[in-house]
Amino acid sequence: MRQPLVSPHVDLPKEQRAVLQQSLLALAVCAPILVIASLGLPRIFTFPEPLVERLAFALRAGLVVVLWVVLGVRMVAKVRFESAEDNAGSAYSRPSPRLAVPRAFLQNTLEQAFITVVAILALATVGGEAALAYVIATVVLFSLGRVTFLRGYPHGAGGRAFGIAMTVLPGLGAIGWAAIDVASEVAALG
């Protein structure tokens, strides 16, 4: 019988405090970066204006996010290739302790990638250069979030919270921005 990776005697309130603290720290890092990028990058770069070009820009930026999924797939495939215990595949056995973290990283990255790619595509439909500058910052923060999530994984929920928050907060901001834009357009019609 396999031993659990984490002790069943986790101090849940302590972990919850760590998750909250790390999430707030990620917000404190992400918010100024997103604001500075949104306001500053349009002064340095010219972003596309036609909707088709804006969507193409967002799709290309989304490729960076997809590369993180590819990395997660590669991590899982490498362990499966090298491990007799994991080679048969997930349909035939539970993951070994060696495969557990790469598999969790891949699963979480897939979830976060879906949110982020849809969010940046929606944001690309919002007029103005600031929205596309925000897309760039979102992709950079997504990448930093994936690195910190993976590095923090062995340290429990509190250890990975900063990375998760840094990955998801920019996407949630993009969804909020796009939703406000849609609501203002609907209000203008009615």
C-alpha positions as CSV (number, residue, x, y, z in Angstrom):
1,M,0.0,0.0,0.0
2,R,1.3,3.4,-0.9
3,Q,1.8,6.1,1.7
4,P,0.1,9.4,1.2
5,L,2.3,12.2,-0.2
6,V,1.1,14.6,2.5
7,S,0.6,13.9,6.1
8,P,-3.0,13.4,7.1
9,H,-2.2,15.6,10.1
10,V,-2.1,18.9,8.1
11,D,-2.9,21.9,10.2
12,L,-5.8,23.1,8.0
13,P,-6.3,26.5,9.6
14,K,-2.6,27.2,9.2
15,E,-2.7,26.1,5.5
16,Q,-5.8,28.3,4.9
17,R,-4.0,31.3,6.4
18,A,-1.0,30.6,4.2
19,V,-3.2,30.3,1.1
20,L,-4.9,33.6,1.9
21,Q,-1.6,35.4,2.6
22,Q,0.0,34.1,-0.6
23,S,-3.0,34.9,-2.7
24,L,-3.0,38.5,-1.4
25,L,0.7,38.7,-2.0
26,A,0.1,37.6,-5.6
27,L,-2.6,40.2,-6.0
28,A,-0.2,42.8,-4.7
29,V,2.3,41.7,-7.3
30,C,-0.1,41.3,-10.2
31,A,-2.2,44.4,-9.9
32,P,0.6,47.0,-10.3
33,I,2.2,45.0,-13.1
34,L,-1.1,44.8,-15.0
35,V,-1.8,48.5,-14.5
36,I,1.7,49.6,-15.5
37,A,1.6,47.3,-18.6
38,S,-1.8,48.5,-19.6
39,L,-0.9,52.1,-19.3
40,G,2.8,52.0,-20.3
41,L,3.1,49.5,-23.1
42,P,0.8,51.4,-25.5
43,R,3.3,54.3,-25.2
44,I,6.1,52.1,-26.4
45,F,4.4,49.7,-28.9
46,T,1.6,50.1,-31.5
47,F,-1.1,47.5,-31.1
48,P,-3.5,46.4,-33.8
49,E,-6.9,48.0,-34.1
50,P,-9.0,45.9,-36.5
51,L,-10.9,43.1,-34.6
52,V,-9.5,40.3,-36.7
53,E,-5.9,41.5,-36.0
54,R,-6.7,41.9,-32.3
55,L,-8.0,38.3,-32.1
56,A,-4.9,37.1,-34.0
57,F,-2.7,38.9,-31.5
58,A,-4.5,37.3,-28.6
59,L,-4.4,33.8,-30.2
60,R,-0.6,34.2,-30.7
61,A,-0.2,35.4,-27.1
62,G,-2.2,32.3,-26.1
63,L,0.4,30.1,-27.6
64,V,2.7,31.0,-24.7
65,V,0.0,29.6,-22.4
66,V,-0.4,26.5,-24.5
67,L,3.4,25.9,-24.3
68,W,2.9,25.5,-20.5
69,V,0.4,22.7,-21.2
70,V,2.9,21.1,-23.6
71,L,5.5,21.3,-20.8
72,G,3.1,19.6,-18.4
73,V,2.3,16.9,-21.0
74,R,6.0,16.4,-21.5
75,M,6.7,16.1,-17.7
76,V,4.0,13.4,-17.4
77,A,5.2,11.6,-20.5
78,K,8.8,11.5,-19.3
79,V,7.8,9.9,-16.0
80,R,5.5,7.4,-17.7
81,F,8.2,6.5,-20.2
82,E,10.8,5.9,-17.5
83,S,8.6,4.2,-14.9
84,A,7.4,0.6,-15.1
85,E,4.8,1.5,-12.4
86,D,3.3,4.3,-14.5
87,N,3.9,3.1,-18.0
88,A,0.6,1.3,-18.4
89,G,-1.3,4.6,-18.1
90,S,-3.8,6.1,-15.8
91,A,-6.6,3.8,-16.9
92,Y,-4.8,0.8,-15.4
93,S,-3.2,2.2,-12.2
94,R,-3.0,5.1,-9.8
95,P,-0.1,7.4,-10.3
96,S,3.1,6.6,-8.5
97,P,4.5,9.2,-6.1
98,R,7.0,10.1,-8.8
99,L,4.1,10.9,-11.2
100,A,1.8,12.6,-8.8
101,V,3.2,16.1,-8.9
102,P,3.7,16.3,-12.7
103,R,0.2,15.0,-13.2
104,A,-1.2,17.5,-10.7
105,F,0.8,20.3,-12.5
106,L,-0.6,19.2,-15.9
107,Q,-4.2,19.1,-14.6
108,N,-3.9,22.5,-12.9
109,T,-2.2,24.0,-15.9
110,L,-4.9,22.7,-18.3
111,E,-7.6,24.3,-16.0
112,Q,-5.8,27.6,-15.8
113,A,-4.9,27.7,-19.5
114,F,-8.5,27.3,-20.5
115,I,-9.5,30.2,-18.3
116,T,-6.6,32.4,-19.5
117,V,-7.0,31.7,-23.2
118,V,-10.7,32.4,-23.2
119,A,-10.2,35.5,-21.1
120,I,-7.5,37.0,-23.4
121,L,-9.6,36.3,-26.4
122,A,-12.6,38.0,-24.8
123,L,-10.4,41.0,-23.8
124,A,-9.0,41.3,-27.3
125,T,-12.6,42.3,-28.4
126,V,-12.4,45.3,-26.1
127,G,-11.3,48.4,-28.0
128,G,-8.1,50.3,-27.2
129,E,-4.5,49.4,-26.9
130,A,-4.6,49.0,-23.1
131,A,-6.5,45.8,-23.4
132,L,-3.9,44.2,-25.7
133,A,-1.1,45.4,-23.4
134,Y,-3.0,43.7,-20.5
135,V,-2.9,40.5,-22.6
136,I,0.9,40.7,-22.8
137,A,1.2,41.1,-19.0
138,T,-1.3,38.3,-18.5
139,V,0.8,35.9,-20.4
140,V,4.0,36.9,-18.6
141,L,2.3,36.5,-15.2
142,F,0.8,33.2,-16.3
143,S,4.3,31.9,-17.0
144,L,5.7,33.3,-13.7
145,G,2.7,31.7,-11.9
146,R,3.3,28.3,-13.4
147,V,7.0,28.4,-12.3
148,T,6.1,29.4,-8.7
149,F,3.2,26.9,-8.6
150,L,5.5,24.0,-9.5
151,R,8.3,25.1,-7.2
152,G,5.9,25.6,-4.3
153,Y,4.0,22.3,-4.8
154,P,6.0,20.2,-2.4
155,H,5.3,22.8,0.3
156,G,1.5,22.2,0.5
157,A,-1.4,24.4,-0.3
158,G,0.2,27.5,1.1
159,G,3.3,26.8,-1.0
160,R,1.5,26.6,-4.3
161,A,-1.1,29.4,-3.6
162,F,1.1,32.2,-4.8
163,G,1.6,30.5,-8.2
164,I,-2.1,29.6,-8.6
165,A,-3.2,33.1,-7.7
166,M,-0.6,34.7,-10.0
167,T,-1.7,32.4,-12.8
168,V,-5.5,33.0,-12.4
169,L,-5.9,36.6,-11.2
170,P,-4.9,38.3,-14.5
171,G,-7.4,36.0,-16.4
172,L,-10.1,36.9,-14.0
173,G,-9.3,40.6,-14.4
174,A,-9.5,40.1,-18.2
175,I,-12.9,38.5,-17.8
176,G,-14.1,41.3,-15.6
177,W,-12.9,43.9,-18.0
178,A,-14.5,42.2,-21.0
179,A,-17.8,41.8,-19.0
180,I,-17.8,45.5,-18.0
181,D,-17.3,46.4,-21.7
182,V,-20.2,44.1,-22.8
183,A,-22.4,45.5,-20.0
184,S,-21.7,49.1,-21.1
185,E,-22.4,48.3,-24.7
186,V,-25.7,46.6,-23.7
187,A,-26.6,49.7,-21.5
188,A,-25.8,52.0,-24.4
189,L,-28.3,50.0,-26.6
190,G,-31.1,50.1,-24.2
